[in-house]
């Protein structure tokens, strides 16, 4: 148990005394400078990490008032403190979340230095403390200080449990959120562990990681509205990529048979709990594979990442449990639509009948939509959010997946899947289209839609088509949202999984 600790006030929470708090802290900074002491020195004494001391001594079950004889210099942020007459307690925390108590006593540092500490140190300050590793009278592992230095003086007070940061402030002041909330720090480490696991799994299958351009001349690889910018050097309009696909396929055409990238993508669309304008994508392509082989890789990626963060069983939005180690369901889009509407619907169902079914189930349609687009809309409105357990939704109409290969058995369909877990699309996989003639036909059709004003239609990428004409091997490919994967493991919204998400200006 730690010693009793005081708490400061919340920053930017509207209190009338906030400017006064900042002014007082500025005066303490100025006093340090007047003493000839740097408030922000280049370096301070540091011989041990707090976690190393914890690892060494926590298992020893030391008696209260034990002196170990080990002299150390430690650093950390003051997160709690209590100043009494002859003894000051402070709790230091390092970046990994490890905490350790330090004590300054009249007997060890003298009256003048104790008074100076009380006058200059605030909660939130970064300190270096030198002294002996001991246990307090209550048995708390501590450093009995013989000296201290300011590592960085904070000019704003931290929030506390009585006036915590609200949800909006947690995102806007993420750096403060990281200081005061363990969940925010855990999210950073969870995402890092997921990334490490993903790369390890890819490496185990001999995939090669590459980097491809963010700035592109055309928007391709997905149906989405791009961000547009201007490259002054070429006097050329450019777009921020909406997907990683086309450049990775170029690499595969060049002989990088198993290739992947984890990178930022940008879509100028609506923002909600599962969508962000700037987010991280994982895309991979496996030469001589198909949508079944890449599904196996995807499943292994997710399961390994779940184990890496200890989240193989997660709680679903409906309160049920999702055990990622159990077998995952495979079902076709038309099977799922048929279940939802209570009658058989397949690739041969006429457009007029699909329109009638949509009307019966109050699914709104656009007048120009074809049968495939209508079937997809019915699925998205009636089915997708109900798929809680991991489900590969397979075999889409050709018109809604123009970069996938025609189905080997069913005309009018392509070999593509969406992976749905907890009612959210987590990834997409294809048997990749590698016939350059058919690819040109489909991209021309998309470009005509773009020319007609569809902001999400793909443009004609002549360089990509030229690359395909040199021969692309049959391949399985997949794309998956990294942030959504972390959402699955943590139950958080997408803004919580992104360290610094885009926000409206204050």
N, C-alpha and C positions, 0 to 999 in steps of 0.2 A: 504494500500500500504506500502511496506517495504522501508527502506532507500536505497539510492544507494549503490551498493555492487561491490567489485572487484572480479576477478576470477583468479585462479592459472593456472599453465600449466598442460599438460597431462602427466601421467606417462608412461614410456616405449614406447614413441611414436617416439623415434629416435632423439630428440633434443640434440644438442651438449652440452647444459647447464644442462642436467639432473644430471650428477654426481655432479656438483657444487651446485645444489639445495639440493641434499641429504647432501652434506658436510656442507652447511650452517645450515640446520636443526639439524644435529648432534652437531654442535657447540652450538646451543641454548639448546639442551639437556644437554650438558656438563656444560653450564653456570648455569643451574638450579642446577645441582649436586654440583657445586662449591659454590653456595649460601647455600648449606645444605638443598635444597628443592628436594623432590622426583619428577622425571619426570613421574613416574608410581607408584603413592602411592597405598596403600592397599584400602583406602576409601577416599571419599571426602564428604563435606557437601551436603545433598540433602533432602529437606523437601517436595517438590512438583514435580509432573510430569508436563511437559509442557501442555499435553492434559487437565489436571485438571484445570490449570490456564485459558486455552482457553475456556473450558466449563463454567467456573465461570464468566469470564469477557466479552467474545465476544458478548453476548446478551445484555449487559448493555448500549451499545452506549455511552461510556465515551467521554467527550469533550477532545480536545487536551490539553496537559499540566496538566492532572489530576494526583494527587498523591492519591493513595488509602490508604496509611498507612499500608498496609500488607507487612511484611518482609518475604522473601522466600529465599531458596537456590535451584537453579535449575542446571541441567546438560544437556549436549548435545554436538554434534559435530559442530564445526565452519564450516559453509558451504559458507558463504559470510562475508566479512567485509570491512569497510572503516575507515581508520584512518585519522582524520583531526588534526588540531593543538591542540585544547582543548577538543575534543570529539571523541570517538571511538565508532563505531557501529559494532555489530556482530550479525549474525543470527545463532542461535543454532537449531539443529534438533535432536530429539530423534528417537529411533529405529522405532517407529510406523509412522514416517513421520511428526509428529507435529513439527512446527517451532515457534520460539519466538525470538524477538529481545532483545538484551541486550545492554546497553549503559554505557560507562565509561567516566566520565567527570573529568576535572581538579578540579572542585569544590568539587567533592565527594571523590575522591581517592587521590588527591594530585599530584604534578608534578612528583615526583620520581616514584610513582607506575604507573602512566599513561605511562611514558617513558618505564618502565620495561615491561608493557603489550605490547606496540608497538614493543619492541625489541625481545620478546620471543614467541608471539602467531602467529601461521600461520593458514591458512585455512586447515581444516582437523583435527586440534587438538581437543581433548575432554576436555571440561572445566567444572568446577563447578563455578557458579557465585552467589554471595549473594547480596541481596539488596531489594529495595522497588518496588512493582508493580506500574507502572505508565503508562501514555501515552505520546508519544513524541509530539513535536510541530506539527507533521503531523498527529497525532491521532493514531499512531501505538502502540498497546499494547506492553509493554517493561518491562524489569527489569533494574532499575537504580542502577548500581553496586556500592557497597561499598567495595567489596573484591572479589577476584577470586583465584582459584587454578587450576593447570594443573592436569587433571585426566589421560591423556595419550598423550604423544607427538608423533605426526606423523612424520615420517622421509621421506615420499614420498609425493609429491604434487598430488592433485586430478585433474582429467580432467575437462574441461569446455565446454560450448556450441560452442566455436570456434574450439577446437580440441577435439571432443568427442571420446570415445572408439568406435572402429569399431566393427562389428558383432563378429569377432573371439575373440577380446579382451574382449568383454562383457561376453563371456562364460568362457574364460580362467581366467579372473580376476573378477569372479562373485562377490566377496566381495567388489570390487570397484564399480562394476555395481550397487549393492544394495545401496551403499552410494549415488551415484549421480543420479540414475534414478528411478523415482517413479514407473514406469511400472514394474521394476524388483521386487521392494518391494511388489507391489500389487499382483504379481504372487505368491509369497510365501503365502500371506494371502488368496488368492483365493483357492490355493490348500489345505490349512489348513481348510478352510470353507467347501470345498467339502468333505474332509475326515470326518469332524465332522457330516455333514449331512448324509453321507453314513452310518456311525455307528448308528446314531439316527434312520434312516429308518429300518435298520436291527433289531435294538433293538425293534422297534415297532411291528415287525413280530416275535419276540421271537427267533431270530437267536443268537447263541452263538459264540463269537469270540475266536479263538484259534491261537496258533503259532505252525508251523510245521518245520521240519529241512530244512535248506538250503543245507547242504551236504547230498548227496544221493548216494547209490550204483549203481543205474540204472537210466537212463533217461526215464521218462514216463509222460503221461498226455498230451502230445502234440507232434507234428512232428517238431523237431527243433534240431540244432546242439548244444550240450552242451559244457561248459567249463570243462576241466578235470584237477584235482589236485591230490595230494597224501597226505594221512593221515599217518604220520609217526608212530603214536602209534599203528596202526593196520598193518602197512606196506601194505596199501590197496589203490588202485586207487579209487578216489571218483569223483563225478560230482556235479557241482552247479545246483540246480534245474532249470528246464525249465518251470515248471508249479507247481501248488499247489495241483492238483487234487487228486492224489492217497492217500496221507496222510489224506486229508479231508474225503475221502470215508472210510478210515479205522476208522476215528472218528465216522462217521455216522453208520457204522457197529456196533461199540461199544455202540451205543445208543444216541449219540449227534444228534438228529433227524434234527435239523436245525443249520447248522454250516457255518461259513464264516471265511475268512482270508484276510487281506490286507497285502501283503508282496512283497519283492523284488524277482525277477526272472531274469535269465541270459540266453541269447542265443548268441552263438558265430557265428553271422551272419553279414550281411551287415548293414551299418548304413546309414540312410537317414532322410528325414524330418518327417517320421512317425515311424521309427524303431530305437531302441537303444539297445545296448548290455546288459545293466542293466536297468531294469524298474520295475514299481510297478504294480502288478496284484490284482484284486479283484476276489475271487472265493467263491461261496456259493452253498450249497446243501440242498435241501428241501425234507426230507423223505415223501413219499406218495404224492408227487407232480409229475409233468411231464414238458415237454418243454413249455406247455402253461402257467402253473401256475408260473414257474420261469420267463417267459417273463413278466408277470404282475408285479412281484417283481422288475425286472430289470427296467421296465418303470417307476415305482414309485421312484426307487433309482435315476435315471437320472433327472426326473422332479423335485424332491425335492432338489437335489443338484443344479440344475439350478436356482431355486427360492432362494436358500441360498446365491447365489452370484449375484442375480439380472440379470440373463442371460437367461430367458425363451425364448427369441427371439434372434437368433444369425445370423450373416451374413455368407452366404455360399460362397464357393470358386468361384461360378459363379455370385456372386453379389446379388442373391436372398435372401429372408428371410426364415429362418427355425424357425417355431413356435413349440416349443417342447410340448406345451399344446394342440395342435391339434391331432386328431386321427392318429395313426401310421399304415402304410401299412403292410400287410402280403401277401407275394407272394412266390410261390415255385421256387426253382432254375430252374427247367425245364420250367416253365411258362416264366421266365425272359429270359432264353436262346432262347426259341421259338420266343419271341418278337424281340430279337436282330437279329436273323438270318433269320426271315421271313418264317419259316416253323415249323411244330410241331415236337418237340423233347421231348422224355420222357425216362423213365427208360428202356423201351424195345428197344430203338433205337440201331441198331447194331453198333459195333465199326467202321466198314468200312465206314458207312455213316457219323459218327461223324468226322472221319479223313478227309473226303471229305469236310464237312462243315468248319472245321478248315482251310483247305487249301484255300477255297474260301474267307475266311475272314482274311487270312494272320496271323493265330495264330500258332506259332511254338509249336511243340509237341516233347516229348521224345519217342523213338521207343518202349520202354517197357510199356508205359502207357496203362491201360485198359480203358473201356468205361467211367467208373465213373470219372477217373482222367482227361480224355479228356474233358468231359462235364464241369468239374470244371474249367479247364484251359480256355475254351471258355467263361464261365461266368466271370472269373476274368479279362480276357483281354478285353471283349466287354461290360460288364454290370456294374461291381461293381463300377467303378469310376463315372458312370452316376447317381447313386442313391443318390441324394442330400437330399431329405426329408427322415425322419426316416423310414426304411424298414426292417422288419424281413424277411430274405431270408431263406426259410424253405425246409425241406425234401431233404436231400442230399443222393447221392449214398453211399451204405454201405462201399465201398472200401476206401472212403476218410474220413470217420468218424468212426473209429473202436471201439470207446468207447461209441457210442450211441446205443439206443435200436432199434430193427427192427420196421419199421413203422407198425402201427396197421391195415392199410388197403392196402398198396401198396408194394408188394414184391420187394426186391432189394433196397429199400430206408430205411433210418433210420430217427428217429424223432430228428432232429437237426436244429438249426437256427443260422445264423449270423446276427447281428444287424449292418446295414450300415447307417451311417449318414454323410452327406457331402462327400460322395464318399469314406469313410474310414471305415474299419471294426472296430467297437467299442467293440463288445462282441460276445460271442458264448454261446449257450444254448443247452442242451440235455434233452431228456428223457433218463436217464442214464441206460446203460446196467447193469443188475444185475444178469444175468445167468452166473455162473462161468464156465460152460462148453463152452458156446459160447465165453465168454471173453477169455478163454485160447486159443481157436482156432484162434481168431483174433490176440492175442498178439504173438502167435507162428508164425503166418504169418509175422507179423511185425519184429520179431526177426530174421527170415530168411533173410529179406531184409537188416537188420542191419549187419548180418554176411556176406552178399554179398557185403557190402561196402557202403550202404546208410547211410550217417552220420546223417540223420534226422529221421530215423525209430526208433520206440520205442523198447527197449530191454525187454526181458522176466523178469518180476518181480514176482518171486515165492512167496515172502511174501505177496504181494498184492493179488495174486490168492488164497493163503491159507486163507487170511482174507475174501475174497468173499465167500469161501466155508462154512463159518460160517453163511452166510445169510445176504445179503444187501437188505434193503427194496426198493421197487420202489421209484424213486426219480427224481426230476428235478434239474439240475445243470447248473450253468453258470460261465463263466469267462469273465472279462472285464478289459481293460487296463486303469488304473487310469490316466496315463499321457495323453492318447488320449482323455479321458473325459475332462480334463482340456484344452487340445488343442481345443476341440469343443467350449467350453465356451469363450475362449480368442482369438481364431484365430491365436495363436502362433505355431511355430514349436516345435517338441518334445524336442529339446535342451533347449528351453526357459522355458519349463515347469518343467524340472529337475533341481534342485538347483545347483548341481555340476555334470554335465554329464561327461562321459569318453571322454578324449581328447588324441591326440597324444602328446608324450612328446615334450617339446620345444627343 
